[in-house]
Amino acid sequence: MDIKEILKELEEENNKSSSNQLNLKVLLTKYLKKWHWFLISLTVFSLLSIAYVYFSTPVYLVRSSLVIKDQKKGADFTSSLLLDATASSRNMYVVENEAEVFKSESLMIKAAEELEYHHAFYRTNGPFRWKEIHDLEVPVKLVLHERRKDYFEEIDDNTLVINLVGESGFELEFPNGKKVRSKFGDKIQNFFGTFSLEKNEYYPDFLDYHEKPLKIAFFDPVGVGKYLAYNLSVDVVNKQASVLELYLNIEHPKRGEQVLNKLIELYNRESEDEKNEIAKNTIAFIDEQLLDLGSELAQIEREAEQYKLNYSITDVSAESQLFLQSTATNRQQISELSVQIDVLESIENNIIRSGNNFEMVPGTLNIIVDPTLSELITSFNELQRRREGMLRTTQPNNPIVLDLTDQLKDLRSNILENIKNIKNGLIISRNSLTASANQFQTRASKVPTIERELLDITRKQSIKQDHYLLLTQRREEALLTLASSSSNSRIIDPPSAYDDPVKPKKLLIYIFAVLLGFATPLGIIYTKDLLDDSIKVKTDVESLSTVKVIGEISRNKQKEGVLCVARGKKSLVAEQFRFIRSNIATLASKFGSKVIMVSSGMSGEGKTFFSINLGASFGLTGKSVVILELDLRKPALLTSLKMKAKYGISDVLIDANPDISKTYLHKKEIENVTLIGAGNLPEDPSELLSSTALHKVIETLRNQFDYIIIDTAPVGLVSDAFMLSELIDISIFMVRYNYTTKTQVQTIEDIKQNNRFNNPLIVLNDAETELTYGYGPKYAAGYYKV
């Protein structure tokens, strides 16, 4: 890689880095310009969060922990026969079951009913909000005499306001606005039922509550129980322990402690009642079974006694056992003899099969009891080993080897004879034992049917006895359980409330409000930009098209009118036109170009504005310039300069004796620039622009002027500009920030790819100073009048 390529890569990396920095700065600038959006959003969400925290009722967390003691609650008493290997899994399963019992709505509804949780008192706690008070915090107490079951189906407001009046009276304000004065102890009837209010003798400074209204709200205990069950959570501490932790979210911490205490009390009470009920039912069932079993056992014993008397039986089982033992002994002996015979036959077959090869006789003679045969086989194997040893060092015809061979032949004959004799004796013994065994079998088969029937009677008696003993044992266990009944749980930590409320989480709400305050305008701006398909920054154009961008025109904030380039003007826009003029002049001198077309994707992108100021910029250098208004559909050149002309280019093109000089117009503020208006608008501009007359006009202008600037119709709307493609040397397309769409830029790229125009270029219009150069107007003011 040469130095030029390295420098080129470094330049590309620097340009990319600068582009990324500019994009980031553009993004920050875009959001900072909407600072008032963020301020409004932060203010709104902050106020909403403050209001939410103010009007939200504080919720406290009440906690308690307890251990489940009886892991077999609800099981039958035979469960003790289960294997200990399953104890761990059963324990966890039962603890989880008890957790579900605690979370049941029915249990919590019972707790709410027993606590008479059908009303609550509230006092004012700042403007427009109330705070619940309970027990000793309330100067009065409600005594319920009768409650209606269906009262909640008829009302919308379930509250009453109480105003204390003096020592013995109070005033009730009903939801309909009606006020009633009553005394303590008087019965009051309303939608809830019949109740009375009495002084709380334990409340100090009763008179302090005068002129401080109280509010009482009536509830349905069933609904309260469901609400409390919803706010109750029960956790199993771990799989190795039967410990439960109870958590209750509630508005008043003391009331929450009462609820958890009552819940645990009810749980223990119900579990104890359940165990006692099971024990009582078990005892009753066992007593009934024992009566029947006693009668059956007596009947079976009498039947066995009568059976033995009828058949004169003393101990048939002993005789039968003797037959069985004899038969087993004979079968064992027959089996042993058969094994010995099989071994002898195996040895015999092995010796006969080996012939004169004199193979070793298998050493399995520990089964053979005949010592002579064992000795012969031992001698045979010893001679065989000697012979094999000799053959390793001598020839087979050696006299010693031949002598050993003869001895082995004699021993083999003796062994075979001995085996035959022993085998015959064993066969005779086996046959004798077989006959004896058959005799025992025959005797055993003749054992009277009486014995079998007697065994059946004895079996029935044994089963009934075992059943009777088991039921007696279970009855004692049930009695013991009933006598020693205790609670199913033991409290480890009694119910206690946290000092600070767990809801609302003020800090979290405020942080969330701030995040929403920033995220909402960010999201709106981002969504707006996402849906907006217009060009925002220069890199948008560069990413969509390979057409070279020769310059940017900043937004004209000074409202100088259409003419921004004039002698003596030092504005930023004027300097940008000078920069673009320099680039075009360089390109024109390189290719000999004189005719410059200015177009855009649609109207409003500033092509007329650019044409006028580009011509003025060239005019300031002493070049002669003609600006030709060839937008024959919607001309704006002369109108923007507040000029009029009855005779223009369209009139020249249809005139039989055309004279282009008749169309020349001049404006004092624009030096060296000639203007040619559109004239009378034709009915078909496309045919007029494709005529040979226009070619002659352009050729004439080439000879008279240094530069010809043609202001044409937008290429994205009509095809007029394409009729001029053969006459154009340089094609300039205007792209306006926040106005031109990306589709139109892609159209410019398509024009380049298909060579529809010569030397296409892009000029970016309406750029903000900060987005164009990356610095603010104050910095630019040192060089330009911005």
N, C-alpha and C positions, 0 to 999 in steps of 0.2 A: 504494500500500500504506500503510495507516494504522499508527499506533504500536502498536496492539493486535496486529496480525498480526506485526509485526516482533518484538515481545516474545515472542509465542507461538513463533515460529521459533527465537529465541535459547534459549528454555526447552527446546524439543525437542532442540536441538543439545547443550545442557548435559546433559540427561538421557541422551542417547545416549552422550556422552563418559564420563559417570559409570558408565553400564552397562558400557561396554567396559573401563574401569579395574577395575570390580568383577569382571567375568568373568575378567580376567587374574589378579587377586588370588585369586579362587576357585580357578583352575587351579593357581597356584603353591602355594596352601595344600593342595590335594588331594595334590600330589606330595610336599610337605614332610612331610605326615603319615605318608607311607610311607618316611621316611628310613632306617629299619632295613632295608627291602628293598634300597635302594641300597647300604647299607653291606655287607650280605651278598653282593650281586652283585659289587661291586667286589673284595671279599676273595676270592671264589671265582675270578673271572677273573684276578686278579693272581697267585694261587697257581698256577693253571693255566699262565699265561704264563711264570712263573718256572720251573716244572717242564719246560715245553716247551723253553725256552732251555737249561736245564741238560742235558736228555737228548738234545737235537738234536746231531747230528754237524756240526761246522763244515765248511763247504764253501768252497774257495778257487777263485778264477778265474785261469786260466793263459791268457795271450794271446800270439799271434805274428802277424806279418804277412809276406807274401811276394808277389812279383810273378811272374805267369805270363809266361814269355819266348816260348815257341813257341805261336803262336795257331793253328797248322795241325796240331796233334797229331791223328793218326788220319785225316787227309784224304789223298787220293791226290795224286800229284805234278802232275797236270794242273790242280789248283786254282789254280796261279799265273796261269792264263789268265783268271781272273775279273776283272771290272772293278774298278778302285780305288774306284769310287763305293759299292760294297757293303762296303768294308773295315771301316768303323766298326761297322755293325750285326753283321757276322760276328764281329768281335772281341768285342763284348759277349756275343754268343750263346755263343762258345767259353768265355769266362771263367765265365759262369754254369754251363756244363756241368762245368767243372773244380771249381766249388764243390760241385756235386752229387756228384762223384767223391769229394771229401774227406769228405762226410757219409755215404757209403755204409757199411753195416754190414760188408760183406766186407773192405774195406780196414782198418777198425778191428779186426776179428777177427784179421787177419793180424798187425797191430801187437801185439795182446795176446799172441798165440802166440809171436812172436819175442822179446818182452820177458819171456816165461815168467811172465805175469801170472796164475798159477794159485794163488797164495797171498798172504797179507798177514799181517804181525805187528802185534799191538796190546799196549799196556801200560795199566795202570790209570791213570785220570785222575779220581780222586775216587770217592766211593761209587757203586756200581752203574753205572759207565760206563767205557768204554775209549776209547783214542786210538790211531790208526794211527801206526806208526813204520816207517821205511824206510831201507834202505841202511846208512849209517854210524851210524844211530840204534839199530840192532838188534845186540845182542851175539852173535847166532848167525846162521847162514845155512843155508838148506835146499837140499839137492842132490837133485834128482828123478832116480830111476833108471828107474822105469816107472810109467806112469799108466793107470788103468782108464778106459775110455771111457764106461761106463754107471754110474759109481758114484753119481751124483746121483739116480738113480731109486730107490735103496735106503735113503737116510738122511734124517733130519729135522734133525739138528744136524751142521754141517760144521766144527766147531771142535775144537781140542785146547788144553789148558792146559799150559804148560811151566814147571817150577820148576827153576832151576839148583841143582845140588848139587856144591859143590867146583869144582876146576879142570877136571876131565875128565868130569864126568857131569851128568845131568839126570833129572828125573822127568816122565813124560808122564801126564796125566789125560785119559782118554777120556770121551766123552759119557755112557756108561753108568756112570761112576763108577770104572771100573777104572784103577789106577795102575801104571805100569811104569817101572822104572829102566833107563836105558841110558847108554852112553858115546858121546862124540862120534865120529862115523864109523860107528857101527853102523847096519846097515840095519833099517828099521822098516816093517812092513806094516800098513796099515789100509784103510779104505773107499776112500781116495784112490788108493792104489797103494803103491809101494815108494820110500822116500826115506830120507835120513840128514841129521842135523844136525851142523854143524861150527862151530867158533869163528870169529868174525869177527875176523881178525887186525888189522883197521884200527880196531876199536872200543876206545876208551880205558877204562881202569878196569873191566875185565870183572867183577871181584868186587863192584862196586857193585850189580849186578843180583841178587845173591843175596837170597832171601826177597822178591823182587819178581816176581810171576807174569807170564808172558808168555802171550798167546793167539795161536794161529795159526789162520787161517781158510782153507779150501781153496775154490777157485772153478773153474768151468768157463770156460776162455778164450773160448768162444763166447758164453756169457752175459755175461762181462765186456766183450767187444767190443761187444755190442748195448747194454749199459748206457752205455759210454763214447760210442758213436755217438749215443745219445739225448741225452747231456749236452753234445754238441759242436754249436756253431753256427758257420756260415761266412757272412761278409758280404762282398758286393762293395762296395768303397769308393765308387766312383762310375762313371758310364757312360763317362767319358773315359779311365779308367785300368784296366789289367788287374791290379789289386792286390786280394788277398784278405786278410781278417783272420779268424784262427781263435780261438775262445774255447772253453775247456773247463772245466766245473765238476767238481771232484774233491776228495776228502777230504784228500789229501796233496799239497801243492804241488810237491815235488820229483818225485814220481811223475808228476804231471801234465806237468811239463816233459819228462820222459823219453818219455811217451806222444806228445806233440806232435812231438818231434824224430823219433821212430820213424815217426810217421804221414807226415811230410814226406819222410823218407828213402824209405819205401816208395812214396810217390806218384812221386817222381823216378825211382826204380828201374823201376817198372812203365811209366811213360811212356817212359823211354829204351829199355826192352826192346821196347815196342810199336813205337816208331819204327824200331829196328834190324830187327825182324821184317818190317815193311812194306818197308823198303829192300831186304832180302835177297829177299823174295818178288818185288819189282818187278824186280830185276836178273835173277833166274832167268826170269821171264816174258819180259822184253825179249830175253834171249839166245835163247830159243826162237823168238820172233817174227822176230828178225834172220836166223836160218838159213833160215826159210821164205821171207822176203822176198828174200834174196840169190838163191835158186834161181829165184824167179818173175821177178826183174828180168833175169837172164841169158837166160831163155827168151823174154821179150818183145823184148829187143834182137836176138836171133838171128832172130826172126820178122820184125821190121822190115827187117833187112838183106836177108833172102831175098826179101821182097816187092818192094823197090826193084830188085833184080837181075832178078827175073822180068818186070817191066813197064818196065824202062829209065827209071826216074824219077830226076831229079836234084833239081829244086826246083819241085814242082807248086804249092806254096803261093804262090810269087811270081807265077806266071801267074794264078792264081785271084784274087790280091789286085789285079792290074791290071784284070781284068774288073770286079771289084767297084767299084774307084775310078771307072772310066769310066761305069759304070751310074749311080753316085751323082751324077757331074757332069752327065750328061744330064738326070737327074730334077730336079736343082736348076735347070738352065736352063729346062726345060719349065715348072717351077713359076713362075719369074720372068716368063716370057712370058705365062703364064695370068693372072698378077696384073696385068700391064700391059694386057692385053686387057680384063680386067674393069673396070679403072679408066677406060679409054677409053670403053667402053660406058656406064659410069655417067655420064661427062661428057656423052656424046652424048644419053643419055636425059634428062638434066637440062636441056640446052639446048632439045631438042625440046619437052619438057613445059612450059617457061616461055613459049614462043611469043614474042609481042611485049612481054612484061612485062620482058624484059631483066634477068633476075636475075644475080647474080654467079656466075661459074663457080668451082666448088670449087678451092681452092689445093692440090691433092694431086699436082701435076705433077712432083714430085721423082722420081717413079717413071718418068716418060716421058723417054726419052733424046733425043727429037726437038726440036731448038732452035726450029724454025719454029713448031711448035704451041705451045710455051711462050710464044713472043713474041706470037703472035696472042691467046692467052688473056690475057696481061698487058695488051695494048692494049685488048682488049674490057673488061676489068674497070676500066681507067683511064677509058675513055669513059663507062662506066656510072656511075662515081663522080661524074664531072663533070656528067652529065645529072641525076643525083639532086640534086646541089648546086644546079643551076639551077632545078629544079622547086620548091625550097623558097622561091625569091624571085620566080619568074616563072610565067606560064601555060604550059600544054602547047603552045599554038599559037604560041609565040614562035619566030621564025625560027631562032634559035641552037639551041633545043631540038629543033626539027624536023630541023635539019642533023645534030645528034648522033644523033638517032634513025635517020636514014638510014645514017650511018656504022656504027652498031651492027648494023643489018640486014645490011650487006655483010660485016662481020667475022664475024657468026654463020654466014653461008653459007660463008665461007672456012674457019672453024673446023670446021664439020661435014664439009666436003670433005676437009680435011686429016686429020681423025680417021679418016675412012673409009679413006683411003689407008694411013695408018699401021697401022690395025687389020688390013687385008688383008695387009700385009707381015709383021706379027707372027704372024698365023695361019699363013702359009706357013712361017715359020721354026719355029713350034711343031710343025707337022706333020712337018717334016724331022727335027727332033730326036726326035720320037716314033718315027719309023721307025728312026732310028739306035739309039735305046734298045732297041727291039725286037730289033734285030740283036745287040746286046751280051747281051741277056737269053737270046737263043737260043744264043749261044756259051757263055754261062755254064752254061746247062742241059745243054750237051753235055760239060761237064767230066767226065772219066771217074769212074766209081764207085770207081775205084782211089784217087782222092784222099781220098774220104770214109773208105774203109777204112784208108788210111794214117794219116789224122788220128785215127781211133779207136785204132789201135795206139799212136800217139804219146801220146794222152791216158792210156791205161793205164800207159804207161811213166812219165809224169810223176807220176801218183798214187802209184805204187809207190816212186818216188824220194823224194817228200815224206814218205811214211810211214817209209821207211828212215832218213831224216835225223832225223825227230822222235824215233824210238825210240833212235837213237844219242845224241841230246842228253839224253833222259830217263835213259838208263843212266849217263851221266856225272854227272848230278845225284844219282842214287841212290848212286853210289860216293862222291861228295863228302859226302852226308848220313851214310853209314855211317862214313866216316873221321873226321868232325867231330861225332859224337854227343855231346850234353851233357845236363845235367839240364833238366827242363822248367820249373823255377822257381828263383828266387833269393830267399833269405831277407833281408828288410829288418830286421825286429826278431826276434831269436831268442826262443824260448819263455821266458817269465818269469812268475812268479806274483805276484799282489798280496800285500802284506804282511798285510793284514787279511782275514778271511773275509767272503765276500759273503752267506753264509747261516749261521745265521739272522740276520735283521735285528732286533737286540734292541730298538732304539728303536721301530721300527715295530710290533713285536709288543706291546710294553708300551703304546704309544698305542692300538693296536687293542683290547687287553684293557680299558683304561680306557673306551674308547668302548662296548664291549660291556657293561661293567659298568654304565654309565648307560643304554644303550639297552634292555637286557633288561627291567629293571623298568618303564621307560617304556612299552615295547611291551606288557608284560603289563597294566599299568594302563589303557593306551589301549584295548587289545583288550577288556578287561573292561568298560570304559565303553561301548565301541562295541556290545557285545552286550547291555548292560544298557539296557532301554527305560524305566527309571524316571526320574522327574523329579529333576534334580540341583540346579538353581538356579532362581531366580525367572524369569529370562528364558526358560527352557524353557516355562513356563506362558504367558507373555505372547506367545510366538511361535506358540503353538498355539490360543489362545483369546482372544476379545475381552472375556470376562467380567472385570469389575473385581476386582482383588486388594485386599481391604480391610485386610490385615494378615498378619503372620507370627508364629508361636508358636515360640519357641526350645526346644531340647531341655532337658528337665528333668533336669539332671545331679545335683541334690541329692536325688533320690528322695523328694520330698515327698509322694508319693501322688497320688491323683486330684485332690484339692482344692489348687490353687495360689493361689487368690484368697481372701483373708480379711482381716479388719481387722487392721492392723498389719504386714502382710507387704509388703515393698518389693523383692521379687525382680524380675528382668527379665521373667519370664513373666507376673507379676501386672501389671506396667506395660504389657505388650503387650496383655493382655486389656482393660485400661482404654482403650488406644488404639482397639482394635476396637469396644469398647462405645460410645465417642464417635462413631465413624463410623456405627454402626448407629442410634444415637439420632438423629443428624442426619437420616439417611435416613428413619427412622420418623416423625419429626415433620413431614417434608416431605410424605410421602404418607399420613399417618395410619395407619401400619402398627403392628400389635400382635402378629400371629402370625408367628413366625420358625421356619422349618423348617431343621434341620441334618441333612445327609445326606453321602454319599460314594460313590465308585465301588465300593468293596468294603469288607469289614470290616477293622478294624485300622488305619484311617486317623485315628482319634482323634475321631470325631464325638460320642461320649458324653462323653469328657473335655472337649471344647470346650463342649458343652451345659451341663454342670455349672458350669464356671468362668465362662462368659458369664452364666449366671443369677446366680451369686454376685457377679459384678462389678456387674450391675444392682441387686442387692439392697443392696450397700454404698451406693448413691446414694439409698436409701429407696424405690425402686420395688418394687412387689409383682410377683413373678415366679412363674410356675408352669412346671415342667419336666415335659413329658408324654412318657412312655415308650411310643412307638407303633411300636417295632420288635417286632412280635408274633411274630417267628420266632426271634430270638436276642437277647432283651433283656439289657442289661448295665448299665442306669442304677443300679438299686438294688444290684445285686451289687457294682459298683465302689465304692459307698459303704458296703458291708457292712450293708445293710438288707434286710428282708424284708417282704412284704405278701401276704396271702392274697386280698385283694380289690383289683382294679385296673380299668383302663380297659376291658379286654375284658369283664369281668364286668358293668360298667355298661352297655355297649352291647347286651348280650343280656338284661339284666334287664327284667322287665315294668314295675317301678316304680323306675327308675334314680334314684340319689342320688349325684351326683358328689362331694359333700363327704365321703362315707364313704371315699374313696380318698386323701384328703389326708394326706401325710406331711411331717414337718419334721425337719430335722437342726440341732442346736444351732450347729454351726460355720458354717452357711450362713444368713445373716440375710435375712429377708423373702422367702425362697424356699420354695415349696410343691412337693412332689414327688408325682407320680402314677405308680405302677408299671404294668406291663403286665398283671398279674393272671394268670389261668389262660390258657395259650396255646390259641387256637382251632385247629380243624382247617383252616379256610380263611380266613386273615387278610385276603385281598383283598376278599372279599364283606363282611366285617365293617367294613373301612375305607371301603367305598363306601356304607354304610348311612346313612339320614337321621338315625339316632340320634347319629352322630359329629358331624354338623352342629349338632345341638342342643347337644351337650356343648361344642363350641368356642364357640358363641354364648354359652352360660352363662359360660364362662371369660373371654370378652371383657369381660363386664360386671363380673367380679370382680377381674381382675388387669390390671396395666399392660402386661405382656409375657407372651406364651405362647411357650415354646420347646419345639418338638416334635423329639424324637430319633427318627428314622425308620430304616427298613431301607435298605441301600445301593441306589442307583438302578441301579447297573451289574449287580446280581445278580437282583433281583426287581422287580415292578411296583407294590409296595405304596405307595411314596411318590407315584406318579403319581395315586393315588386321592384324594390330599389337595390336588391342585393348585388347586382352587377355594377352599380354605380358607386358603391360604398367602399372606401379604403379602410376606415376604422369604425368599428361598431361599439358604441358605449351604451350599456344598459344600466338604468338607475334602479337601485334597491334601497328602499326606505325602511329604516328601523321601525319596528312595532307596527308595520303596515304591510309590507311585502310578505307574502307567504312563502313557505319553503317549497311548495309546488311550483311557484313561479321561478324560483332559483333553479330548480331542476329542469324547467323549460329552457332556461339560458344555457345550461349544461348540454341539453339535447341539441340546441342550435349549434354549439361548438362541435359536438361529436359528429354532426352531419354536415359541417362546413357550409351552413346556410348563409353566414356573413363572414367577411374578412376581418381578421384581427379583433375578435370580440374582447371587450374589457368591461369591468364592473366598477361603478362608483357608488359608495355607500352614503346615503343622505340622512339628514336629521339625527345625527349622532350627538349624544351628550358629551360635554367636555371631559367629564370624569371617566366615561367609558371609552373615549377615543384615545386618550393619552395616559390614563391612569393617574392623573393629578387633578386637583380642583381648579376652579376659576381664579382663585387668588394667586396661584402660582403662575398661571398663564397671563395674568394681568401685567406681569413684569415685562412681557414681550408684545402682547397684543391687547387691543381694546376689545374685551369680550362682553 
